[in-house]
Structure formats: structure tokens, C-alpha cells
């Protein structure tokens, strides 16, 4: 433990506490109260109030340290969740993207046109034709800065880019690609192929003469990834323009490869962060940061180049943002949410209860102290001056306790509202991430079908008047090789211009050969004889996917010698079920340890709000998601910005985030004819929507002559009453009826007794019955997590002692008789003997109860009418 400004706090919080504004404000308020408690302790010893002020002061001071530590821990945890999520997303999006590149290089290196070009045999494509082919590829896969074809000695033979390149490339990856038997070589290093020799992320593979083992090496294919462009796009998606968080991509040594703010964190800087640790305090360029690094979760068994995502923020501004400040949340929903043990730490949730317990005990001793004073202690008689001073001091002690409790409740409330706001914002972030993953993934699918449709052998064979078994075997071989590289498909299908299936990649689907592709798909996929054209099926069940719903992408295969004529087409069956589930799992809400948060789920839904996919097994694909339509309308209008709020649904409260698909790069862009309304939804169960209100009965009053009921008690000019609160009702006994307030350790439930009998307790060695009037007053029972209730011991007419459980002990007070009005209805056994009207300065009405009559009504419920029914 460390000592911070006189308070004991965990060591890991010492460095962040000076930067937490909420903590500073709370500490200052507690310091002022601590000084007041010191003064009250001295005065109580002088005046002899009979209350244990020193114990109360000590209890509150111990709770001060617990409060500061808990608030700081929660604030730090909230920040680390935000930093961790952004660091994780940064690296995982990069790795998902690069996985696709490893497949691209493997397939393009087997391109027959490139092979014929490098062999130089008769009929080989010209350099211009190869350049046009590479440009066509780059247009579809716009993530590449350049595509180059090299001879084994590094001579540049062709490129997609327009800038002049050196005659020979001496990059190390050329030699590595020639020497390795691996499927590809992945390199991030300075390159001859980039102006100024800047670092480039390159993917390389040998080009060999055929697919036969031992085939001659013809050259090397290199794909140069748009690294800076891609990372800039990722950072822009994850950060708001005014965000203080800095995002970076680090190599295994901690060197900065890309960064959202190169002024604060120049490329090449080294950061001492370790993804194995939750976070680190680091010093960079004379400034202190809180930093979180995360390793990738991997994708399809690919873990990337060994890089890490990193998110960091200057410590002096780390705790400025308060996401919950503008959250519109009513008190009832707030209370319901904060009862959720999965969302809030026990340390924070228990603090208000501990403060309430201290206050309740203080209230009890103050209440008893006032009760023990002689009647008329505020009269003008000098003999009562000491008692009057004691009464005043007791009131001040009670008020100080109330102020202290309010500081605790206010600090925890401010933190909790901020935490709830963060949870709601996190749902929006999760929805935005999920739809981003979907758009990026389906961008690749749109590219794949169009590029594969340009495979020369597909175009040549589908042009044959009669396709032979050997032709079909060759087509199937090519399709299978592609499917081995691109594992997100269950089947790749080639069909002729009539829609007859001629080849499939899945060996187990040979029965499809010779059958017809559904006519609507044939029409859709071959609608335009253009190399840029593609189409997508509706998200419906398909026999091609085991009668499960999926998207099927397709493009026309055009004649090689006349690209204005459709020779057939390609249909690729996306493996939607596991792919969407993996996206949703990666985007789901998680804690600082990366564990999924209980009660959270993420979904994709279509424009009619029908479920496309869900991370939760209980959600059924195709069923509608019952959320407010305006939430989706706002998301649709948000241009990729998520919408989030708290929703009450079927008796439960949820944080909900919704984000609409806007595409990625060219996919669903301005020049893309394809449009498909899809939303990602992130939901987090916050708690039960407790709609029960404590609003209850108010006794009707009649402005009759201010006097007690005849025959009950003699009329007096002033009346002393013992006040207390049950539910929302302020009640009172005559002071003479009250004996003492106790806080029993245990109330023993009694079987076969009236519903209003809470049980039995001991008082000064004797057993007493304890009554509970909540039901009698029309109030719901308290929850299981309610604090122990104080019990007022009162004396019945026959002298026996009875206990009444109350929610709050209020005061012992003098009331002017002219403020007391008799109730307008009742009988000789009426429980309510009068109502105290508010004084001129305002306040609440107080119901005066006959203690004996109340006891009879609770013990023998048929003997008297209930006030709740009055």
C-alpha cells in the first residue's frame, strides 16, 4: 500500500491519482468534512451528547481510503478497457487483412499468363498485355501499391504502377522467395521498389513453369501492400478527431511502424511495452503515458508478422473524458443497473452501503440521544439550556453524517454514471467494429469472384462448344487450388452460359456437375459483360450451402477473344456461419483480460431487422430483432457512425449500439452498384427494469380545529413526536410511546404468523415481536440486498414492548399544535391520529400514528382497516 495525501491506496494507483479530477474533488470534500468531524468530536465531549462521534469519525475515515481506492481503480480499469480494445482492434484488423494477402500471392503466382510471359515462348503475352492484366488486378484489389514481376536475378519485367523503377530489384525477399519452399515470403523492410527506399510490406512467391513438382523457376511475383494508407484508414476509424489516444503498430522489438500521431510518436521510436502485461507507464520524449499493447488473436491460424497493436494516452489528460456525462438515464434505471454485480466491482458497489450503515448507526444514536432528553428541552427555562445545546449539537452531528454520506453517494454515483456511459459507448464501438470486419471481409469476396472470372483457362474452356471430361477435371483442379488458398468458401462453382454447372471445387459436391444453377442466380451473375461487374445473392437459405442461409457471390466469365460476350460465370459460396460468428466474437465486448463480458451479444441484422448471424447460440437466424426502428434509422443516417443508448425491453435494461454498413474502399462505394442494408448490433444486459414505484398512499386531511382526537390525549400547545420513514412516507409516534431505536443483529423469522410480523428480536435481554408495516402501507417488500433496518421499540397500552422495523430514523421534534390536522375519515380505532402540515419554510407532511392501534392492526389484520385502502 502507498500513502496518498494521508490515505492508504494500492501501490499501482499512486502514479495516476494526481490526474483524476473526480478523485481530487472528492478528496477535497472529504477533507472539509474530516475537519468538521474533528470539531464535532471535541464539542461532543464537552457537551456530553452520549453519541460515539469518535467511532463515527474513524469509520468514515477508513471508508475514505476505500472510496478513493475504489474510484481510482474503476477509473483506471475503464481507461484500460478502452485502450485495450483499440490496441486489439488495430492489430487484429491488420492481421485479417494480411491473411488475405497471403492467399492472393499464392494464387496470382500460378497465373498462366504470367508463366507464358516469363517463358517467352511463341504466343506469349506482350509486356503491355501483362501490364494491363496487373492493372486489372490492382483495380480489384486496391490494397496494393504495386504489383511487380521479376526475373530470378531481380530484373523488373513488368509492374502495375506507373512510376519508374530501377532496372534490377535487390530486395532481400527476391532471394528468399527463390530459396524457400514456403507458400510465400512476408517482408517489411526498405525496398528498391519504393521511392527513397522507404520500408514496404511485400509479399513474394516464386513463379514456376507448372504445378508439377520440380517445375523450373521462371521468376518472382511481388505484391507491395498499401501499408501507410491502410493504417491511416484504421486509425481514422478508431479515433475521433479530438481523441487524445495515440494508436501505433509496433514490431516485436517495440519499434513504431505506423502511428496515428507522428508528432508525439515518430516512426522508428521504441516503446517499452509488453503485450503480456495489462498496461505500462512509459516515458517518451519527456512525457508520461499510460500504454497498452496487445498481440493478435490470429485469423485462420495466421498470426501475421509478429507485430503488436498499441494504444497510449498522455497521463495528464487520460482521465479527462467522461463518456457518461451526457447520458440521459433516469434514477430508477440507474439504480437497477448499478445492482448488476457483473458490471460493477464489489468494492465500488459496497461503498454506498457501508456509508449508509455508518449513517444509520449514527442516526440511531442521535435519535436515541434526543429521545432521552427531558420534554421541553428547548424551552426558555435556564435549566434546559444544557439540554438545548445537546439537541443542537446532535442535530449538527446528524447533518454532518448526512453530508458525508452524500459525498460518498455523489462520488460513486458520478463514477457509475460515467461507467454506464462508457458501457453504452462501448456497445457502439463494438457494433462499429463488427460492421467494419464484415465490410472488409466481403470486400475481398467481391474482388475474388471478379478476378477468378478472368482466369484465362476458365475463359478458354467455357468457350468450347462441347466441354469434355478432361476440361471439367482441369477446371476442378484450378478451383480446388484456389479454394485451398481461400478457405472462407465451402465451394467454388463454374457454370456455362446456359447455367449448367461444369465444375466445382468441393470434391464431395460432384453430384452438382451437369445440374442447373438456380436461374435467378444465373441471370444475376451474368447480367453485364463487364470485368468490373459482380453480383450477390440475397441472404437466403440455399441448397448450395446445405439449405442454410448465406451470401453467394458471382461474376460473368467473358470470352477471351471477345470480352463483350458472356461464356458463363463463377459462383462462390461464402461460408457465412463460422465466418460471421468469428467476426462477431472478435468484435464482442470484453474486459481488461480479454474475456467476453457476461450478458453481452453481438449480431448482424438485415434492413428488416432480421437476424443474419449472432454470437449467441440462442438467437435464431431469420427471426426479427425487436429493437426500436428509430435506432436503425439513426444508424442508417449516421454514415458509419454508431448510435448507442439504454433501452428497456421486456422488463430488462440493455445498452445497445447499432452501426450501419457503409462498405470498404470500392465495395459499396459511390461507383459500386451493389447495395445491401446491413446493421451490426451490440447488446449488453444491464439489469432488470424494475418498474415498481414506491409512490403510495397519502392520507386525506381535513382542515378541522387543531386538536387531538377526543379521549385519546389531552390537547397541548406543542406536541413532541418521534419521526421515522417507511418507503416514501414520513410517519411519527407520540414521543412518549417510543422507548429506544435498536439495530438488531438478527431478526428471527416466525412461522404461522401474520404477514406483518417480521419475526422476533431481543431487547435488553428480553424477546420482542418485530412488526413490518410496508405491506400494510401499500409498499412493496424490500429486496434481499437491502441493509438491515432499524427497529423502534415502543410501549403498548398494556406496557408490553413491541418493535417496528422502519427504513430511516428521522428526528425527535416539537410540533406546533396548529400544524396538526385530524384525518377526514376514520373510526374510534383509527390508526392515523393526525397529519402534520409542512411549516412555512416547506417540507413534507407527517402522518401521526397511534402506536397501539398500529400494533393491533398489524398483529390482527381483520380488526382494523388498512391506511393503504383509505
N, C-alpha and C positions, 0 to 999 in steps of 0.2 A: 504493500500500500504506500501511496505517496500523500504528502500533506499539501493541499492547495488552499491558500487563504484561510487556514485554520480548520479545514475539513479534510477528512480521510477519504481518498479516492483511489481506485485501482491505478497501478503504475502506467498502464497503456493510455490512460486518459489525460495524464498530466500535460502532455505537449499540445493537446487540442483545446483544453478548457478555456484558455485565454481568448480563443477565436470564436466562441459560441455566444452570440448575443443574448439568446434566451436564457442561458445559464447565468450570464453576468447580471441580467435584470433580476432574475430570481434570487441570486445570491445577495444582491444589494437589498432587496425587500426583506429577506430573511435576517440580514444584519440589523436592519432597523428594528424588526420585531424582537430580535435577541436582546437588544438594548432595553426595549420596553419590558421584556420578561425579567431582566436583571432588576429593574426598578420596582416592578410589582412584587418580586420576591422579597426585597428589602421592606417594602411597605407592609406586606402581609405579615411579616414577623413583628413589626411594630404594632399593628392594629389587631393582630391575632384573629385572623379570619377563620381559622380552622381548616383551611384548604391546603393541600400539598402543592404549593406553587413550584417549589424547587424540583419536585419529581416531574411535574408537567414540563417545566423548562428543560430539564435533562432529556426527557423523552422526545421533545420536539427537536432538540439539538442533535440527538442521534439520528433522527429521521431526516434532518437537513442534509447530512452527508450521504445518506441513502438516496435522497431525492436528486442531489446534484450528480451523483454517480450514475443513477439510472437514466436521467435525462441525457447526460453526455453519451452514455453507451448507446441509447436509442438513436440519437442524432448521428453518431459515428456510423452505426450499423446502416441507417438509411442512406448515408452517403456512399458507403462501401457497396451496397446493393446496386446503386445507380452506376458507380464507376465499374463494378464488376460486370454488369450487364453490357455496358458499352464496349468494354475491352473484349468480352467474349464474342459479342456480335461482330466486332471488327475482324477478328482472326477467323471466325467460322464462315463469314461471307466470303472472305478471300479464299479460304481453302475450298469451299464449294465451287467457286468459280474456277480455280486452278485444276480441280479434278476434271472438269470438262475439257480443259486444255490438254491433259494427258491422253484423253481419248482422241481428240482432234488430230494430234500429231501422229498417233499410231495409224489412223485410217488414211489421212492425206498422203503419208509416205508410201502407201501402196497404190496410189493413183496411177492408172495405166498411162495416162497422157504424160505424166512426169517421167515415167520409166522410158517411154518411147523417145521422149525429148532428149534424155541423157544418153541413150544408146546411139542416137544419131542415125539410126537405120533408115532405109527408104520409107517415105511416107510419114516420117516423124513430124510432130507439130513444130511450127516455126516458133522462134523466140517471142514474136508478137502474140501468137495464139496462146502460148503458155502464160505470158504476162496477163493477157485478158482473162485467162482462167483463174489466175491467182487473185486478180482484182475482183472477179465474181465471188470468189470465196471470201475475200475480205469484206465485201459489201454485206454478205450474210452474217459473217462472224466479225462484227465491227470491234470486237475487243482486241483485235490485233493491230499493232502499229505497222508491222511489215511482215511479209512472208518471203523467204529467200530460198533459192535452190542453188546448191554449191556442188562443185566437183569435189572428189575426195581430197584434193590438195588445197581446198578452200577458195578456189576461183569462183567468183559470183557469176552464175549463169542466168539467173532470172530473179525478179523481185516484183512485189505488188506496189511498192512505194515509188514515188516519183523523184526523190532526192538522189543525187549522185552518190554511189557507194564506191569504196576502194575496190580495186581490181581483185584483190585477194583478202579474205577474212582470216585473221589469225586468232580468233577467239578460241579459248581452250575447249569449248563444247564441241567444236568440229572434230577434234581428235578423239574426245571421249565418246562421241556418238559412233565413230568408226570402230572403236575398240570394244565397246560393251555389247553384251547380249541382252541387256535390259530393254524394256519396251520403249523407253525414252530417256533423255537426259534433261534434267531441270537445272538451270543455272541462273544465278543473279550476280552479275559482275559487269565491270566496264566492257564495252563492246566496240569493235571497229565499225559496226553497222549503225551506230548511233552517233549523231554529230557531237564532236567534242569528247568522244569516248566515255560518255556518261554510262552509269550502270543500266543494264537492261535485264529483264526477266525473259529468258529464252527457253523454248522447248525444242529439242532436236531429236532427229531419228535418222538412221541410215535408210537410204533408198536402194533397194536391191532389185535385181532383174526380174525376179518372180517370187512366188510364195513357196517355192520348193526349198528344202533345206540345202544350205551350201551355195545358194544363188549368189552370183557375182555382185559386188558392191558397185553401185553406179554413182552415188553421190550422197549428199546430206541435205535434209529439209530442216529449215529453222523457222519457228513461229516466234515473233517478238511481241510480247504482250504489252498492252497499253497500261503500264503499271501505275504511273503517276495519275493518269486520267481516271483509272478505276478507283484508286484510293481516295482521290479528291471527291468522287461521287459518293463513296461510302461515308466519308467524314461529313459531307454536307447533309446526308440523310439522317445521321445520328445526332447532329448538333444543331441547336438553334443559333441564329446569328449572334445573340448576346451571351452565348454559353461560355462560362469560364473553364469548362473542362477541355483539356487538350488530349486528343487521341493520337496514338502513334502505333506503327507497326515496327516491331523490333526483331532483330535476328537472334540467334541463340546466345550471342555474347552480350546482348543488351544494346547493340548499336541501332540507332534510329534509321530505318529505311524509308519511312514516309511519315508525315506528321501533318496534323490539321493547323498548326501554327508554328511555322519555321522560325519565327522571330524568337519565341520562347524556347523552342526546341529544334535547333538546326539539324539538318540531315547529317548523319555521321556522329552525332552526340552519343555518349554512352550513359546508360541509366542502370543503377544498381538495384534492379528489381528481379524478383524470382517468382514465377507463376505458382511455385509450390507454397508460397506464403499468402496469407489473406490480403495483406497490404504492407506498404512500407512508407516511412517518412524519408524522403530523399532531399538532398540539397543540390540544386543545379543553377549555375550562373548567379550565385548569390541569393537565390530564392528557395524557400522551403515548399515542398509539395507533399500531398498525400497521393500515393500512386498504387495502382492495382494492375497486375499483369495476369494474363490468362493464356494457357495453352489451348490449342484447338481440341474440340471433341472428335474431330475427324469426320470424314464423309465417305461412305462406301469403301471403308478400310484405307482410305488415302488420308495421310496426316500432313501433307504439304512439305515445304522446305525446312521445317523445324523452327518456324517463326512464332512470335507471340503478339497478342494484342495488348495494348497498354492504354490505360486511362489515368490521367493525373490532373490535379487541380491545385492552384496555389493555396496554401493553408489559410492565408489571411482572408480569403473570400469563400472558403469551402462550405461554410455554414450560413451563408447569407440567404440563399434561395429558400423560400418557404412555399412549397407547392400547394400546401393546404390552406394558404391564407385566403384565397378567393373561393374555396369550396363551399357551396351552398348546401348546408346539411343541418336539418333541424335537430333540436336537443334530444328528442326521443330516438331518432335514428342513431345519433351519436352514441347515446348510452347503450343501445343494443349492439352496436359494432364493437365498442370497447370491452364488451363482455366476452368476445371471441378470444379464447386463450391461444389459438393458433397464430393470431396476428400480432398480439402484443405480449411482451415479456412479462413474466410473473412479477419481476422487480418493479416495473412501472405500474402494472395493474393493481398491485397491493398497496402502493403508497397512499392513494386517497383513503383506502380503507383503514390503514394504520393511523393516518391523521384523524379520521373520523372517530376511531376508537379512543385516541387520546382526548379528543374534544368531548366525546360522550362521557368519559370518566370525569373530565374537568367540569362539564355541565352538571353532572350528578353531585359532585362535591359542592359546587357553588349553589345549586338548587337546595341541597340539604342545609348548607350554611345559612341561607336566607330563611329557610323553613324553621330553623332552630332559634331565630331571633324572636324576641317578645313582640306581641302585637303593638302596632302603633309606633314602631321604632323610628318613624320619620316625623313624629310629632314635634311640637315646639318645646316640649319639656326638656330642660338641660340634661336630665338623667338619661335621655335617649341619644345624646349626641354621639357617644361611642358606637352604639349600635347602628346609627345612621351612617357613620363613617365606614363601618364594616360593610353595610349594604352597598354603599357607593363603590368601595374597593372591589367587592365581589362582582359587581356589575362590570367593572373595568377588566377584571381578570377574565370573566366570561367573554367579553368583547375581544380581548387580546387573543384568546384561544380561537375565536371565530375568525379573526383576521388572519391568524397563522394558517388555519385550515384552508381558508380561501386562497392564500398564496400557493399552498401545495396543490389544491384542486386546479387553480388557474394555470400553474406551470405545466402540470400533467395534461390538462385539457388542451393547452396551446400545442404541446408536443403531439398529442394524439390526433388532433385535427390536422396537423401538418403530416403526420404519418398516414392518416386516411387519405389525404390529398395525394400523397406520394403513391399509395396503392392504386388509386384511381388513375393517376398519370401513368403508372407502370403498366396498367391494362392497355392504355392507349399505345404505349411503346411496344408492348408485345403484339398487339394487333398489327401495328405498322411493320414490325419485323416479319411477322408471318406472311403478310401480303407481299412484302419485298422478296422473301425467299421464293414464294410462288411465282411472282412475275419473272424473277431472274431464271428460275428453272424452266419455265415454259417458253421463255425467250430462246433458250437452247433448242427446245423441241421444234419451234417454228423454223429455226435455222437448219436443224438436222434434216428434216424431210425435204427441204428445198435443195440442199446440197447433194444429198444422196440421189435425188431425182436426176441430177446432172452427171451421174456416173456413166461413163461412155459405154460400157458393156450393157448397162440396162437399156440405154437408148438404141443401141445396135440390135440387141436380141429382140426387144419388143417390136421392132420394125419388121421382123421376119414374117412372111406370110403364114408360115407354119412353125410353131415353136416345138422343138424336139425335146426328148427326154434329156439329152445331153445339155441342151440350152437351159432347161429347168435346173439341172444339177449345178451348172455353173452359177446361175443366178442365186440359187440357195446357198452356195458356198460363200459368195460375196456377202449376202445378207447375214449369214451366220457369223462371219468375221466381224462385220460391223456391230452386231448385237453383242459379241463377246467384249467389245471395247465400250460400248454404250449400254450399260446394264440397267438403265431405267426403263427399258421396254420389255414387254413379255413376248412381242412378236413384231417382225417387220414383214410386210406383205407387198408383193408386186402383182399388179393386175394389168391386163391388156386393155385396149380401147373399148372393148365390149363389157369390161368389168369382170372378166373371168380371172380368177386367181391363178397365177402361173408359178409363183414361188413364195416360200415362207422361210423365216429364219429359225423358227421353233421346230425342232425335229419331231416333236410329238404332235404337231398340227398338220401332218402330211395329208390328212383327210380333206383339208380345205382346198388342195390343188384340184383345179377343174370346176370348183363351185363358184358361184357369183358373189361378189362383194355386194352388200346392200345397195340398191340403185341410188338411194339418196346420197350415200357417201361417194359413189362414183361421180354423180353429177356435181357434187360439191367440190371434190378434189380436182376435177378436170375442167372446171368452169372457164378458166382463162389459159391460153397457151403462152404463158409468160414465166420466165425463170425466177422472177421475184414473187410469184403467186404461191400462196398456200391457203389451206382452209382447215377448220377444226370442227369436229362433230360437237353436238350438244353433249352435256354431261348426263349421259343416259346409260342404262344397262345395255350391254352388247354381248352377243354370243362370242365375239372375238376376244372377250375378257371374262369368260366363264359366267356370262349373264350378270356380271357386276357392273356398276357404273364407272365410266372413265371418260377421258378425252382421247380421241383418235385424231392424229394429225396426218395431213395428206398433201401431196403436191403432184402436179402433172409431170409425166416423163415425156419429153419432146423428142421428135425425130432429130438425130444428129445432123443430118444434111439439110433439114428444113424445120427449124425451131418454131415455125408457126403452126405445126401440125402436132396434135397430141397422139402419142403412141400408146399411152397407158398411164399408169400412175403408181405411186407408192403410198401405202398407208402404214403408219407406225402406231402401235398400241402402247400407250403410256401406262406404266404400272402404277396407277393412281393410289391404290390403297396404302401400300407401305411408304411410297414417296411423300404423299401428303401427310401421313401420320408422322413421318420423321421431321418434316418441316415444322409441323405444329408442336412437336416435342421440343425441338430446338428453340422455338420462339416462346415457349411457355414460361410462366412466371417461376422464378427460382430465388432461393435465399443466398446468403453470402457464401455458403458451402456448395452452391450449385444444385441443391436438392429442390425438387418441384414443391411448390407451396401447396399445402393441403387445401382442398376446396376450389382449386383453380382448374380451368379448362379453356382450351383454345380451339376454334372451329373455323372452317371455311363455309360460307353460305353463298347461294346464288342471288340473283336480283329479286327473286320472290321469297327470299329469306329461308329457302330450303337448304338443309344441311348437305354439303358436298363431302366434308370429311371432318372428323373430330379426333382429338387426342384422348377423349373419354370413351370407353367401350360402351357406356350406357346410351350414348347418342346414336340414333338410327339415321343413316344416310337417307335423304329424301324427305324426311319429316320437317315441318316448318319450325323455325326457332321463334318462340313467342317473345319477341322484344319490341319495344315501341318503334313504329315505322319512321317516326321523325328522326330517330337516332341514325338510321341508314340514309335518310335524305340529307342530313347534315354531313355525314361522311362522304356521300356522293358529291356534294358540293365543295368538299374540303380539298380537292386536288391533291390527294395523297396525304393530307394531314389527318391524324386520328381524332376522333371525337370520344370523349370519355365522361362518365358521370356515375352517380349512385342510383340504382334502380330498386324499387320494391316490387317483387314478383312472387305471387302465390305464397305470401306470408314469409318471404325471405328477402334479405337485402343483398344486393350484388354490386360490386364495382364492375363496370362494363366499359370496354374500349372497342371501337369499331373503326376500321380503316378500309377504304375502297381501293381496288386495283386501278393503277394508272399506267401499268406497263413498265418496261425497262429498255433503255436505248430505243431502237426502232420498233420493238414489239409493243403493239397498241399505241404507237406514236402517231403524229399527225399524218404521216404518209402510209400508215398501215390501215387497210380496210377492215381488219378483224377487230370486232368489239365484243366484249363479253363482260357483263357486270358481275363482279365477284367481290365479296367482302371477307375480311378476316375479323373474327370476334374473339375477344379475350374476356373471360368472366372469372370473377373471384367471389366466392361466397363469404360475405362479411358477417352474417349473423341472422337471427330471427327478427322479423319485422313485428315487434310487439305493439299491436295496435290498441292494447287495452289502456285506457286513460284513467288516471286517478281522480278525475273530476267526479264529484259525488254530490250528496245531498247538502243543501243549505237550509237551515231551519227557518221557516217563515216567522217573521216577527211582527208584533203589533205594537204601535207606539202608545201603550197604555201607561197609566200612572206608574212611575218607577218605584216599585216596592216588591218585596219577596212574596211568594205565594202565601196566602193567609194560613196560619197554623204551622208553617214549616220552620221559619226562623223569624226572629224579631227584626223589624226594619232598622237599619243603621245608616248613618250619613255616608260612611265609606265601608267598603267590603273588601277583605283580603282574600285573594284566590290563588290557588296553585295551578298554574297553566302548563299544558303539555300539548303535543301534536301527535295525531294519528292520521296517516295519509296526508290529505290536504286540509284537514280540519284542525282548527285550533280550539282546544277544549279546556275546561277547568273544573276542579273541585273547590268547594269551600276549603280554605286553608286548614280549618280545624279538623277536617276529615282526613287530611294527608298526614302520614306518620313519618315516612322516610322513602327515599328512592334508592333502590339497590340494583346491582348488576350481577345477577346470579351466575355462577359458573355453569350451572346446568339446570334446565327445566325438564323434569321427568314426565314424559307423556303419560296420560292416564287413560286406560281403556274404558269403553262403555260410559262415556261422559258426554255432556252437552258439547256441541261443536265449538262453542265459545270458550271452553276450558282448555287452555294451552297445556296445562299439566300442574306439577307441584314443585315447589322450591322450598328452601329453608331460609328462615329469617331469625337471627339471634337464637339459633338452636331449635327453633320450632318449625314445623311444616305449615306452609300456607298454600292455598289454591291460587293459581295464576290464570287470570282471565285474558282473553284476546277479543277485542271489540271490533276488529277490522271487518269481519263478515257482517256483523250486526249493523255497522255503519255503511254498508254497501260498498266496501272496498275489497279489492282482490287480495288474496294471500301474498305474502312476501316470497321472493324467490329463495332458493336454497343457499344462494351466496350472500344473503343479507347478513349484516352484522348482528351480534347478539343485542337484544332490545332491553333497555332499562325497564324496571318494574317499579311502579309506585305502590307502596304498601299503604292501604287506607283502612280505617276502622269502620266497621258496620255499626248499625244502631244497637246491636246486642253486644258490642265490644270486641267481636272476633276480628282478626286481621285477615285481609284479602289482598291479593296482588293484581294489578292491572298492567299488562305489557303495553308500552307506548313506543312510538317511534323516536320522539325527541322530547327531552325535558326542556321546558321553555323558561318560566320565571315564577317567582313569588311576588305578587304585585297587589297594590291597593287600587281599587276601582271606585270612582265616584258613583254614588247610587243613582244619580240622574242619567248615567250612561247605560243603565241596565233596563232592558225592556223584557216584559214577560212574553212567552210564546203565544201565538194567537190560537192555537188548538191544544188539546190535551185533556187529561182527566186527573183525578186525585192521585193517580200513581205515575204522573208524568215524570220522565227522566230528565228532560231539559227544563230547568227551573227558570232560565232567563238567557238573554243574549246580550253580551256587552258590545255596544256600538263603538266604532272607532272614535278615538279622541279627535280633537280639532286638527291635529297635525297629521291625521291619516292613520292607516294601519288596517288590520283585519278584524272582523267580528270574532268574538269568542263565545262558544256555547258553554253555559254553566250547567253542570250535570249534578244530579243528586246521586252521590256515591252509592248509597244503599239501594236506591231504585235501579241503578245500572247493574249492580251485582245481582239483584233478583231477576232482572230481565235476561242476563246472560246465563245464569245458572238454571233458570226455569223459563225457557223461551216462550212458553204459551201464556205466561202470566202478564205480559206487558207488550204493547205494540213496539215495533222497531222504528227508530227515527228515520231509517232509510226509506220507509214507506210513507212517511208523513207528507 
